[in-house]
Amino acid sequence: MSLLSEKLGRYDLPQQYMARGIYPYFREITSHQDTEVTIDGRKVLMFGSNAYTGLTYDRRIIDASARALEKYGTGCAGSRFLNGTLDIHVQLEKELAAFMGKEDCLCFSTGFTVNEGVIPQLVGRGDYIICDDRDHASIVDGRRLSFATALKYKHNDMEDLEKQLAKCEPDAVKLIVVDGVFSMEGDLAPLPELVRLKKKYNASLYVDEAHGLGVFGREGRGVCDHFGVSDDVDIVMGTFSKSLASLGGFVAADFKIINYLRHSARSYIFQASMTPAATAATLEALHIVRSEPQRQRNLWDVTNYALKRFREAGFEIGQTESPIIPLYVHDVDKTFEVTARAFREGVFINPVIPPACAPQDTLVRFALMATHTREQVDRGIDILLRVFRELDIIP
């Protein structure tokens, strides 16, 4: 056995949870992503998905993807920088730029590699990058790859953000990077205050709209549009794997920024381009989201209903203002136990433990789609209420 295998072989925490029957990861789904999925031959209510618009099995998107597969093949066999640019890539970028109210846009093969590749190129030595301490892992990794001075502020604490900005050299480039919707807690960044501080300290603002697109704003344009600050946000990124029912991501900004990134972002110029099928699926999903506002209305109807029921039942759900509803447990073992017991009773939820949250803030994440019904929500909440009471998490 090599030294490496010997060292890594000492990691056996997953096996410990497997032996207890409460290991919660890699559950094999054998059906399409929907409000109910099939696992181990039985139907389970799906409250662990990011498919907020409920479009992952829409026939129009499947057909658009199939047509692209037939026309262009399975892949581009290269990066966008070289041989991997298709006309539908360019079309998608133009439509997304217009949708987000920006001059230009770049599409990447995954949302994670947007933040990982873009952030290090925006700021370097002598610059500053300032992040919320609950920003997504992709933002954290992008920050780590940058040579800029990194500063963090307490979650949504604008007084602390101002303290960090005051530390910066006045004439240096200062980039504030924040999630529009925080993916585990479901709360929103206070974008109007962020814009105010950005202007006061001559900084730039980068907003991750991964969980805002399709959910907030006019036609699902996101949290920036929801707050009416799109023109004051310098850079916006988003993903296609959630509301847009595909795979990939984008960054949108003014022409000067995008022109620079197009020729420097390593995860763009050295990564294979989005597959034709994924690109066509994203385009069709974008058209559907814009033309069917009832999806957004349905999502908010079922979200507001669930929020009211969880609060009335005595769950601790924090400051969420979105279809992401955290159910706080405050104990790693109990968080896994809740997930396992709920699953046995037919409810799929996701556990959130460190490093996705602080050790004292463990939770299970209950997420909604536009296609969920109130009856499904009631069934899910009734089961979770019973499980939480059995484990003495709530009275």
Order of alpha helices (4+ residues) and beta strands (2+ residues): alpha-alpha-beta-beta-alpha-alpha-beta-alpha-beta-alpha-beta-alpha-beta-alpha-beta-alpha-beta-beta-alpha-alpha-alpha-alpha-beta-alpha-beta-beta-beta-alpha
